[in-house]
Amino acid sequence: MRTLSERLVYLRESPTRKIDALRERLKREGRDVIVLSAGQPSIPPPVEIRQKMAELLQVDSMELYGYTPSQGIYELREAVSEDLKRLGGLDISPDQITITAGGQASMFSTLAAIIQPGDEVVLMDPTYFGYKPLIEYFGGKVVRHRTYLEGGFQPDVEKLKEQISPRTKAVVLVTPDNPTGRLLSPEIAKALADLAVDHDFWLVTDEAYKTMIYEGEHVYLYKLAPDHVISINTFSKDPAIPGWRLGYVYGPKDVVDKIKLLNEEMVYCPPSFAQKMVAIYLKSEVRFKYVKEFVAAYKARRDIAVDALKRYVPEGAFVTPRGSMFIFVDLSKYITDGEAFAQRLLEEYSVALIPGSYFSEVYKAAVRISFVAESPERLVEGIKRIGEALTT
C-alpha cells in the first residue's frame, strides 16, 4: 500500500526555474549575467498609463484593492472585446471572455475544462514547454507533431491527419510561436480549422505574442472555426506587465463559462489593480502608438541578434523569427547536449539562455535566445560569448 506522500499528485518544476535559480546564485556572487533567457519585455508600459494609475492610487476607494467579479470586471472584458474587433475583426461578446491571473492560469483552467483522462492532445515539436506537464497532470496523453526548421516550423497537415484519432481532444498551437518565432501561415491555419471541424476536436491557440509581429500578419483561428477554437492570451507581453499576472481566454460561451468557474476556485478573481490598468490601456489613444514603438524596437534587436549569430555562430541553423521574442538556434554542428551547454555557458561565460530540449524531443542540441531583455550592446556581447563557448 502506498504512503500518503507517495499518493500525492504533483507537477514538475518549470524547467526555466533551474536556469533562473543558477542565474540568481551568480547574481548574489556579484556576477554580471547577460540575460538571453527571459521571456518578458524590457520596455515598460506607456508612461501616460502609469501616470493615470498613480493618480487613481491617490483616491480613497477600495476599487483598486478589493475583490472583483470572478470573470473579470466588465470594463476590461468590454475593452478586450473592442480590442479583438480592432485587431482581427472578431465579433466576441464580453460574455465570451474570462479574465485570468496570467497566461499560465489561462492554460491551466482551459486544459482542466476540456481534458478527461485518456484524451489525446497534439503538441507541436518544438513548442512552449508549459503545456506538456499540464496535459499529463489532467490525465491526458501528449502526441507530438514534429515540425522542421527547414520547413519554417510549419505544421504538416497531411501528417497531422494520420495522428488524429477518435481520442484526440485538442491540438495546441502557439502563434507567433515560442520558441521558434514561427507565424502560422494562412493556408495551414485554414486546413487546421477544417480538420478540427471535420474531426470535432478543439484548437487551443496561444496568442501571447499576437501584437509582437515583425513581418506578416497574425491569423485568428477563431474566425475560421468559432465553435472549435479556444484562445489563450496574456497581458505579460502587451502591455508588458508579467509581474502583475493578468491574461484572458475567449471562445464559445459554454466552455468559457466552465473556465470562469475553474478560475474562481483557483484565485477567486484576477488582480483588481492590473485589470483597471489594462482596461484604461486598451481604450487609450496611446495603445497602438505603444505597440508600434515596441515592435520597432524589438525588430531592431532581432536584426542585431541575427547579424551577430551569423558572425559569431556561423554554423548555427535558425529561421529568422517573424514574431515573438526568440530565436531558436540548432547548434548540432557544434554540440550534442544543449542543456549541458547552457549550464556551462552560464557558469563560465555569465550568459543565460534556455536549452532546446525544454521545448523539443528532437532539437536537443538547440538553444532559445531571447533578444528583447537586454540592450543591443549586451545582446551582441552575449552572442559573441556563445560563439566563444562553442569553439573552446
Secondary structure by P-SEA (a helix, b strand, c coil): cccccccbbbbccccaaaaaaaaaaaaaacccccccccccccccccaaaaaaaaaaaacccccccccccccccaaaaaaaaaaaaaccccccccccccccccaaaaaaaaaaacccccbbbbbccccccccaaaaaaabbbbbbbbbbccccccccaaaaaaaccccccbbbbbcccccccccccaaaaaaaaaaaaaaccccccccccccccccbbbbcccccccccbbbbbbccccccccccccccccccaaaaaaaaaaaaaacccccaaaaaaaaaaaaccaaaaaaaaaaaaaaaaaaaaaaaaaaccccccccccccccbbbbbcccccccaaaaaaaaaacccbbbbbccccccccccbbbbbcccccaaaaaaaaaaaaaaaac
